[in-house]
Amino acid sequence: MGTKDRYERLREQATTSERDSSPNTLLAVVSLAISLLLLSPLVWVFIRAGEIEFARALELLTSDTTVSVTLNTLALVTGVTVASIVIGVPLAILTVQTDLPFRRFWTITSALPLVVPSYIGAFAFVSAFGPRGVLADLLSPLGVEQIPTIYGLHGAILVLTLFTYPYVFLTTRASLLSFDGTVVEAARTLNHTRWEAFRRVTLPQIAPGIAAGALLVALYALSDFGTPAIMQYDVFTRMIYNEFGARRLDYASVLSMLLLVMALGILAVESRLSAGRDGAYVSSGSRRPGRIRLGYWKGPALLFCGAIASLCLVLPVGILLQWLLRSGTGYSGGGFSFEAAYAWNSVGLAAAAAAICVVAALPIAYLSARGSSGLSSLPERATYVGYAVPGVVLGLALVYLGLRYVPFLYQSVILLVFAYVVRFLPQAVGTTESSILQVDPQYIEAARSLGYHPLSAFRKVVLPLVAPGIAAGAALVFLTTMKELPATLMLRPTGFETFVTYIWLVQGAGYYGQAAVPALVLVGLSGLSMLVILRREDTS
């Protein structure tokens, strides 16, 4: 090869490299801009808190109310997390490693409580076990005038546990399914009992899965607004909403900052666990251990599974159907008739959020999946911060932002949809990225060799292949947006009602029966989101 030929080859390589780097640079800039836009509302929480005089901020931080709310929140998070482990881990073991009858049925019923929004579950439990509830009516003819109250810490822990333990169940079950059974059999050959083999071999292997599910439960319990509010238990989310309603915004911002710091702390722990558990509970194809014969424990095991399913599924659905069929005071009238416009409002908001999330997720997911730099995944990780932020904190941040800098957007649909995008974009990013990773990069190179521009190559080759993943992400965003409560309550335009705001309105007025139809619709839609998740797991 002559000098001239080598020069031409080098120039061609440099031109190709420069041509390839331009789209990546543009992709990085676009992704970074989207990430900064998503994070911008959270900055205002700290800015607003920083505007408070130091002495006043110190007074608010050390007040008896702040200390009490902090302890209440920690007690709720700890109680729900521990109780979820106590329920979720045994259910996972029973459905994977034992000869429990109807294991497939119990697997589905153990995962299904995720389809019931926790605030609807709280309505049902108050209706069943509250004053003048179903249980009180049943016991009244027997001379029982009073029953223990469902309100307070124990009620909040009970309800949140029953509708969040599936996080622990699913992650623990995944760990058990990928567990190498030969290790257990080796332990048994060393004369270890089943319990000793479980404690010394199995438990350390599935601990990352249990911890991952427990952290998701902790994050949910920390950020949930509806259940503590219905159970009349003061935690950060309920106090922030009350202070916002009373226009004491300085105290609301201080509480928001504390809650945000706690949520980010849990997210940081979860990220460290995620980084260290690659392959920890992904099926390796190893041989599974033999099933444990329950023997005399088969009856108690079935009773345990049946009791959990009854409390999580039968009771709330039964209460909703009772609301639907009964009439009289509290079940009809009251001037709270449901209008079709509320449903259209919910569908319109959810569709807009899903469409914007899909468009915003594409560059971030593609950069994270195909980027060559270690910084390529930063925009993708940044989107998860918004997901971890409690809806009530995000709502308050956008109220500040709207009132001070964009008053024409305050209490507008645009600001409300933006809140949904901040909260739920990671769902679209995750499904899109996983689909992009399954596309062979050589397809793009082949298209480029035929002279296609990178954007044309992506549109003609990659986009059709990742379309199912994009559609799944859009479906998840749509369905979760329909259920979102606190940000919707705080940011919706005046007089603009949706499914969730209508349910909250009639529940507050004591007309539970009026909430039956929209609550059943939301439970059905949540069931669809579970189908999307299960379908993707089956596909993968």
C-alpha positions as MATLAB code, in Angstrom:
seq = 'MGTKDRYERLREQATTSERDSSPNTLLAVVSLAISLLLLSPLVWVFIRAGEIEFARALELLTSDTTVSVTLNTLALVTGVTVASIVIGVPLAILTVQTDLPFRRFWTITSALPLVVPSYIGAFAFVSAFGPRGVLADLLSPLGVEQIPTIYGLHGAILVLTLFTYPYVFLTTRASLLSFDGTVVEAARTLNHTRWEAFRRVTLPQIAPGIAAGALLVALYALSDFGTPAIMQYDVFTRMIYNEFGARRLDYASVLSMLLLVMALGILAVESRLSAGRDGAYVSSGSRRPGRIRLGYWKGPALLFCGAIASLCLVLPVGILLQWLLRSGTGYSGGGFSFEAAYAWNSVGLAAAAAAICVVAALPIAYLSARGSSGLSSLPERATYVGYAVPGVVLGLALVYLGLRYVPFLYQSVILLVFAYVVRFLPQAVGTTESSILQVDPQYIEAARSLGYHPLSAFRKVVLPLVAPGIAAGAALVFLTTMKELPATLMLRPTGFETFVTYIWLVQGAGYYGQAAVPALVLVGLSGLSMLVILRREDTS';
ca = [
       0.000    0.000    0.000;
       1.474    3.309   -1.085;
       1.685    6.460    0.963;
      -1.220    8.006   -0.950;
      -3.449    4.969   -0.330;
      -2.677    4.968    3.398;
      -3.463    8.664    3.547;
      -6.804    8.114    1.826;
      -7.637    5.224    4.188;
      -6.810    7.292    7.260;
      -8.814   10.227    5.936;
     -11.785    7.960    5.264;
     -11.566    6.480    8.769;
     -11.359    9.949   10.280;
     -14.357   11.097    8.252;
     -16.368    8.037    9.330;
     -15.379    8.494   12.960;
     -16.308   12.161   12.838;
     -19.608   11.307   11.113;
     -20.411    8.706   13.797;
     -19.439   10.916   16.713;
     -21.700   13.797   15.665;
     -24.966   11.903   16.268;
     -23.642   10.553   19.573;
     -22.735   14.048   20.709;
     -26.151   15.320   19.697;
     -27.762   12.360   21.462;
     -25.803   13.095   24.642;
     -26.752   16.784   24.547;
     -30.445   15.995   24.031;
     -30.431   13.363   26.784;
     -28.645   15.670   29.190;
     -31.094   18.491   28.459;
     -34.072   16.206   29.141;
     -32.508   14.968   32.378;
     -31.815   18.492   33.630;
     -35.370   19.501   32.777;
     -36.705   16.547   34.771;
     -34.513   17.332   37.767;
     -35.231   21.070   37.721;
     -38.384   20.937   39.920;
     -36.477   19.207   42.694;
     -33.895   21.972   42.840;
     -36.672   24.377   43.810;
     -37.370   22.376   46.963;
     -33.873   23.156   48.241;
     -33.964   26.735   46.937;
     -37.285   27.394   48.666;
     -36.023   25.835   51.893;
     -32.836   27.922   51.604;
     -34.884   31.137   51.481;
     -36.101   30.533   55.038;
     -34.149   32.399   57.694;
     -31.688   30.162   59.519;
     -33.258   30.687   62.930;
     -36.717   29.938   61.550;
     -35.475   26.864   59.671;
     -33.763   25.581   62.827;
     -36.948   26.174   64.804;
     -38.990   24.209   62.260;
     -36.459   21.382   62.032;
     -36.256   20.888   65.789;
     -39.919   21.439   66.600;
     -41.796   18.721   68.453;
     -44.044   18.244   65.429;
     -41.102   17.643   63.073;
     -39.494   15.179   65.481;
     -42.819   13.394   65.955;
     -43.499   13.190   62.211;
     -39.960   11.931   61.562;
     -40.335    9.176   64.161;
     -43.802    8.304   62.828;
     -42.450    8.027   59.282;
     -39.498    5.872   60.355;
     -41.847    3.630   62.364;
     -44.174    3.230   59.374;
     -41.372    2.497   56.901;
     -39.669    0.046   59.265;
     -42.917   -1.710   60.177;
     -44.091   -2.099   56.580;
     -40.677   -3.291   55.390;
     -40.260   -5.905   58.133;
     -43.851   -7.136   57.769;
     -43.464   -7.390   53.986;
     -40.380   -9.582   54.436;
     -42.256  -11.748   56.959;
     -45.051  -12.337   54.406;
     -43.193  -12.171   51.082;
     -40.262  -14.512   51.787;
     -42.325  -17.490   53.114;
     -44.745  -17.153   50.185;
     -41.835  -17.207   47.728;
     -40.326  -20.288   49.395;
     -43.677  -22.086   49.484;
     -44.376  -21.457   45.777;
     -40.865  -22.355   44.577;
     -39.277  -24.934   46.854;
     -42.149  -26.964   48.339;
     -44.857  -29.349   47.164;
     -47.591  -26.831   48.039;
     -50.806  -27.803   46.183;
     -51.872  -25.423   43.358;
     -48.519  -23.605   43.419;
     -49.196  -21.767   40.115;
     -52.491  -20.457   41.490;
     -50.869  -19.235   44.710;
     -48.035  -17.636   42.739;
     -50.503  -15.501   40.783;
     -52.655  -14.600   43.801;
     -49.531  -13.646   45.769;
     -48.427  -11.195   43.054;
     -51.865   -9.755   42.254;
     -52.212   -7.405   45.288;
     -49.935   -5.031   43.392;
     -52.914   -4.278   41.097;
     -54.907   -2.730   43.961;
     -53.909    0.913   44.594;
     -53.077    1.154   48.286;
     -55.474    4.050   48.892;
     -58.362    1.983   47.501;
     -57.257   -0.853   49.778;
     -57.321    1.603   52.688;
     -60.890    2.675   51.782;
     -61.920   -0.983   51.784;
     -60.312   -1.735   55.152;
     -61.912    1.317   56.768;
     -65.271    0.261   55.332;
     -64.778   -3.301   56.597;
     -63.157   -2.748   60.007;
     -63.856    0.901   60.796;
     -66.624    2.323   63.035;
     -70.024    1.360   61.620;
     -68.212   -0.923   59.186;
     -69.087   -4.414   58.003;
     -67.437   -6.153   60.976;
     -69.121   -3.821   63.490;
     -72.511   -4.494   61.865;
     -71.940   -8.262   62.078;
     -70.895   -8.168   65.742;
     -73.535   -5.708   66.895;
     -76.339   -8.344   67.233;
     -73.959  -10.356   69.433;
     -73.709   -7.491   71.903;
     -70.281   -6.281   70.801;
     -70.551   -2.497   70.826;
     -66.953   -1.582   70.048;
     -64.101   -3.113   68.077;
     -60.405   -2.075   68.041;
     -59.842    0.928   65.800;
     -58.329    0.429   62.364;
     -56.902    3.952   62.336;
     -53.361    4.826   63.322;
     -49.937    3.236   62.886;
     -51.055   -0.393   63.032;
     -53.773    0.189   60.410;
     -51.369    1.991   58.078;
     -48.766   -0.774   58.468;
     -51.400   -3.468   57.861;
     -52.788   -1.902   54.685;
     -49.454   -0.866   53.171;
     -47.932   -4.279   53.923;
     -50.759   -6.194   52.290;
     -50.467   -4.187   49.059;
     -46.674   -3.865   48.832;
     -45.308   -7.228   50.059;
     -45.422   -8.558   46.429;
     -42.251   -6.527   45.760;
     -40.417   -8.794   48.248;
     -42.270  -11.868   47.008;
     -41.340  -11.299   43.352;
     -37.655  -10.489   43.906;
     -37.192  -13.355   46.392;
     -38.962  -15.760   44.054;
     -36.670  -14.702   41.201;
     -33.649  -15.396   43.406;
     -34.955  -18.834   44.358;
     -35.709  -19.746   40.735;
     -32.118  -19.003   39.707;
     -30.600  -20.733   42.714;
     -28.140  -23.554   42.029;
     -29.619  -26.618   43.712;
     -26.358  -28.567   43.702;
     -25.040  -26.277   46.447;
     -27.912  -27.266   48.738;
     -27.453  -30.937   47.916;
     -23.748  -30.613   48.730;
     -24.660  -29.120   52.102;
     -27.088  -31.998   52.754;
     -24.336  -34.553   52.044;
     -22.389  -32.921   54.870;
     -25.193  -33.959   57.249;
     -26.790  -30.506   57.437;
     -30.528  -30.522   58.112;
     -32.815  -28.705   55.676;
     -33.057  -25.762   58.065;
     -29.249  -25.585   58.455;
     -28.794  -25.814   54.670;
     -31.324  -23.027   54.193;
     -29.729  -20.788   56.822;
     -26.126  -21.348   55.752;
     -26.471  -21.755   51.977;
     -29.809  -20.607   50.579;
     -30.398  -17.488   52.687;
     -27.053  -15.785   51.852;
     -27.689  -16.452   48.139;
     -31.182  -14.948   48.087;
     -30.426  -12.092   50.499;
     -29.755   -9.562   47.660;
     -33.163  -10.361   46.173;
     -34.885   -9.943   49.537;
     -33.034   -6.671   50.141;
     -33.963   -5.336   46.699;
     -37.644   -6.003   47.284;
     -37.460   -4.618   50.828;
     -35.969   -1.349   49.577;
     -38.752   -0.970   47.015;
     -41.270   -1.479   49.806;
     -39.463    1.074   51.990;
     -39.457    3.621   49.166;
     -43.174    3.071   48.541;
     -44.071    3.345   52.242;
     -42.024    6.525   52.551;
     -43.654    8.224   49.577;
     -47.245    6.991   49.908;
     -49.759    9.684   50.665;
     -53.224    8.131   50.414;
     -52.973    5.329   52.977;
     -51.518    7.368   55.900;
     -54.037   10.130   55.170;
     -56.994    7.712   55.215;
     -55.631    5.995   58.328;
     -55.254    9.398   60.007;
     -51.599    8.829   60.784;
     -49.247   11.796   60.581;
     -46.226   11.150   58.386;
     -44.241   13.451   56.099;
     -46.547   13.121   53.094;
     -49.744   13.818   55.048;
     -48.187   16.754   56.918;
     -46.787   18.301   53.716;
     -50.204   18.118   52.064;
     -51.916   19.614   55.120;
     -49.345   22.430   55.415;
     -49.717   23.116   51.689;
     -53.495   23.344   52.094;
     -53.066   25.726   55.054;
     -50.651   27.898   52.989;
     -47.809   27.386   55.490;
     -45.377   26.860   52.657;
     -42.167   27.396   54.636;
     -42.890   24.427   56.898;
     -44.073   22.362   53.923;
     -40.778   23.037   52.129;
     -38.704   22.030   55.192;
     -40.636   18.771   55.522;
     -40.312   18.190   51.773;
     -36.557   18.621   51.961;
     -36.314   16.086   54.785;
     -38.522   13.615   52.932;
     -36.537   14.092   49.722;
     -33.251   13.418   51.523;
     -34.663   10.191   52.985;
     -35.966    9.048   49.588;
     -32.652    9.770   47.886;
     -30.873    7.855   50.652;
     -33.012    4.766   49.971;
     -32.442    5.203   46.220;
     -28.673    5.359   46.775;
     -28.728    2.122   48.769;
     -30.857    0.477   46.070;
     -28.410    1.626   43.369;
     -25.469    0.113   45.241;
     -27.329   -3.164   45.608;
     -28.266   -3.107   41.912;
     -24.626   -2.608   40.941;
     -23.529   -5.517   43.075;
     -26.222   -8.030   42.210;
     -25.674   -8.410   38.462;
     -26.761  -11.933   37.774;
     -27.631  -12.516   41.402;
     -31.173  -13.506   40.606;
     -31.186  -13.941   36.897;
     -31.854  -17.493   35.859;
     -28.586  -19.268   35.244;
     -30.083  -22.531   34.120;
     -28.582  -24.344   37.076;
     -30.275  -27.380   38.516;
     -32.878  -26.508   41.137;
     -32.961  -28.195   44.536;
     -35.503  -30.925   45.187;
     -38.899  -29.887   46.472;
     -39.453  -29.919   50.197;
     -42.334  -32.154   51.295;
     -44.574  -30.177   53.626;
     -46.233  -33.203   55.193;
     -48.337  -32.131   58.168;
     -47.458  -28.489   57.419;
     -49.411  -28.580   54.146;
     -52.648  -27.492   55.865;
     -51.149  -24.499   57.734;
     -49.299  -23.491   54.553;
     -52.545  -23.474   52.552;
     -54.257  -21.562   55.345;
     -51.479  -18.941   55.310;
     -51.686  -18.475   51.522;
     -55.493  -18.352   51.625;
     -55.565  -15.792   54.453;
     -53.211  -13.431   52.625;
     -55.152  -13.747   49.354;
     -58.447  -13.151   51.168;
     -57.215   -9.987   52.854;
     -55.482   -8.585   49.765;
     -57.911   -9.542   46.983;
     -61.255  -10.920   48.194;
     -61.870   -8.271   50.838;
     -61.221   -5.097   48.754;
     -63.024   -6.398   45.660;
     -65.916   -7.612   47.815;
     -66.201   -4.235   49.532;
     -66.179   -2.429   46.179;
     -68.929   -4.705   44.860;
     -70.915   -4.121   48.048;
     -70.610   -0.364   47.523;
     -71.810   -0.863   43.970;
     -74.893   -2.892   44.931;
     -76.012   -1.191   48.138;
     -78.067    1.979   48.340;
     -78.931    4.466   51.051;
     -77.038    7.124   52.951;
     -73.345    6.985   52.111;
     -73.896    4.864   49.050;
     -75.814    7.162   46.756;
     -76.818   10.773   46.361;
     -74.975   13.592   48.101;
     -74.605   15.539   44.876;
     -71.515   13.558   43.887;
     -72.703   11.919   40.693;
     -69.896   10.640   38.502;
     -69.601   12.331   35.103;
     -68.135   10.847   31.938;
     -65.922   13.924   31.603;
     -63.915   12.721   34.625;
     -63.028    9.517   32.803;
     -62.070   11.404   29.643;
     -59.903   13.748   31.705;
     -58.042   10.760   33.187;
     -57.599    9.109   29.799;
     -56.452   12.337   28.134;
     -53.872   13.087   30.827;
     -52.555    9.527   30.823;
     -52.337    9.418   27.006;
     -50.454   12.727   26.866;
     -48.018   11.600   29.575;
     -47.430    8.269   27.811;
     -46.791    9.925   24.431;
     -44.315   12.451   25.857;
     -42.547    9.777   27.922;
     -42.054    7.598   24.840;
     -40.508   10.452   22.846;
     -38.291   11.582   25.752;
     -37.230    8.024   26.600;
     -35.863    7.151   23.139;
     -32.657    9.255   23.153;
     -31.941    8.484   26.825;
     -32.472    4.743   26.393;
     -30.456    4.590   23.152;
     -27.539    6.506   24.671;
     -27.542    4.270   27.750;
     -27.723    1.073   25.660;
     -25.241    1.995   22.922;
     -23.062    4.688   24.487;
     -19.375    3.847   24.727;
     -18.576    6.244   27.573;
     -19.037    5.481   31.243;
     -21.072    8.678   31.455;
     -23.617    7.432   28.907;
     -25.863    6.002   31.593;
     -25.932    9.197   33.676;
     -29.088   10.640   32.028;
     -30.810    7.266   32.481;
     -29.874    7.182   36.180;
     -31.005   10.794   36.575;
     -34.511    9.896   35.428;
     -34.833    7.472   38.355;
     -34.424   10.343   40.822;
     -37.778   11.697   39.698;
     -39.299    8.240   40.102;
     -38.060    8.035   43.702;
     -39.353   11.468   44.649;
     -42.705   11.295   46.488;
     -45.564   12.705   44.432;
     -46.486   15.175   47.165;
     -42.954   16.661   47.108;
     -42.966   16.890   43.332;
     -46.379   18.560   43.441;
     -45.156   21.137   45.957;
     -42.001   21.834   43.905;
     -44.051   22.467   40.780;
     -46.415   24.719   42.725;
     -43.401   26.867   43.693;
     -42.090   26.832   40.150;
     -45.463   27.699   38.664;
     -46.330   30.490   41.095;
     -42.988   32.238   40.919;
     -41.653   31.807   37.391;
     -44.379   30.543   35.055;
     -47.665   31.757   36.581;
     -49.491   31.169   33.302;
     -48.797   27.429   33.759;
     -49.917   27.256   37.400;
     -52.885   24.883   37.816;
     -52.712   23.994   34.134;
     -52.892   20.642   32.410;
     -49.405   21.236   30.967;
     -47.792   21.420   34.418;
     -49.752   18.363   35.547;
     -48.595   16.291   32.571;
     -45.023   17.449   33.199;
     -45.311   16.081   36.751;
     -46.407   12.712   35.372;
     -43.467   12.678   32.944;
     -41.006   13.397   35.767;
     -42.509   10.606   37.885;
     -42.985    7.872   35.308;
     -40.420    8.419   32.518;
     -38.132    5.676   33.957;
     -40.806    3.092   33.110;
     -40.584    4.020   29.424;
     -36.781    4.294   29.559;
     -36.437    0.833   31.102;
     -38.606   -1.025   28.613;
     -37.152    0.862   25.630;
     -33.547    0.287   26.707;
     -34.078   -3.437   27.226;
     -35.559   -3.674   23.716;
     -32.655   -1.738   22.168;
     -30.153   -4.036   23.886;
     -31.747   -6.998   22.100;
     -31.083   -5.470   18.658;
     -27.786   -6.523   17.067;
     -25.645   -3.358   16.549;
     -24.441   -4.822   13.242;
     -27.868   -4.047   11.763;
     -27.119   -0.346   12.128;
     -23.631   -0.774   10.697;
     -25.083   -2.606    7.707;
     -27.559    0.204    7.096;
     -24.789    2.779    7.413;
     -22.678    0.907    4.890;
     -25.591    1.281    2.445;
     -25.332    5.046    2.819;
     -28.159    5.707    5.274;
     -27.870    8.649    7.631;
     -27.739    7.509   11.312;
     -31.210    8.873   11.965;
     -32.597    7.144    8.851;
     -30.847    3.897    9.816;
     -32.392    4.075   13.280;
     -35.861    4.825   11.882;
     -35.778    2.076    9.254;
     -33.915   -0.663   11.155;
     -34.040   -0.197   14.929;
     -37.396    1.469   15.471;
     -39.532   -1.384   14.041;
     -37.618   -3.914   16.164;
     -37.981   -1.983   19.443;
     -41.589   -0.938   18.830;
     -43.029   -3.634   21.181;
     -40.825   -2.425   24.027;
     -41.828    1.177   23.374;
     -45.490    0.176   23.371;
     -45.047   -1.688   26.681;
     -43.414    1.381   28.212;
     -46.243    3.600   26.980;
     -48.799    1.191   28.440;
     -47.097    1.186   31.846;
     -46.895    4.986   31.932;
     -50.539    5.269   30.851;
     -51.780    2.866   33.514;
     -49.722    4.231   36.408;
     -50.637    7.807   35.487;
     -54.321    6.898   35.797;
     -53.710    5.953   39.464;
     -51.447    8.829   40.551;
     -53.025   10.700   43.476;
     -51.047   13.411   45.359;
     -49.564   15.356   42.411;
     -52.964   15.255   40.698;
     -54.668   16.672   43.795;
     -52.127   19.493   44.108;
     -51.653   20.498   40.474;
     -54.946   19.935   38.679;
     -56.824   22.964   37.369;
     -59.704   24.120   39.558;
     -62.827   22.093   38.770;
     -60.844   19.589   36.690;
     -61.759   16.159   38.111;
     -60.340   12.748   37.259;
     -60.948    9.202   38.486;
     -58.638    9.593   41.484;
     -59.703   13.111   42.483;
     -63.361   12.059   42.323;
     -62.666    8.984   44.489;
     -60.800   11.185   46.979;
     -63.643   13.709   46.994;
     -66.463   11.253   47.708;
     -64.366    9.329   50.233;
     -63.712   12.543   52.141;
     -67.451   13.298   52.135;
     -68.278    9.794   53.371;
     -70.116    8.697   50.199;
     -68.073    5.534   49.683;
     -70.650    3.969   47.403;
     -70.108    6.690   44.819;
     -66.479    5.598   44.523;
     -67.313    2.003   43.588;
     -67.348    2.313   39.795;
     -64.185    4.430   39.342;
     -62.372    2.340   41.987;
     -63.257   -0.915   40.183;
     -62.118    0.632   36.894;
     -58.775    1.595   38.446;
     -58.298   -1.898   39.871;
     -59.058   -3.339   36.419;
     -56.576   -0.991   34.763;
     -53.953   -1.891   37.336;
     -54.575   -5.512   36.449;
     -53.753   -4.673   32.850;
     -50.417   -3.207   33.938;
     -49.667   -6.487   35.712;
     -50.467   -8.356   32.493;
     -48.008   -6.124   30.626;
     -45.310   -6.921   33.196;
     -45.996  -10.684   33.157;
     -46.089  -10.735   29.347;
     -42.685   -9.050   29.168;
     -41.257  -11.516   31.708;
     -42.606  -14.430   29.672;
     -41.104  -12.937   26.505;
     -37.710  -12.405   28.088;
];
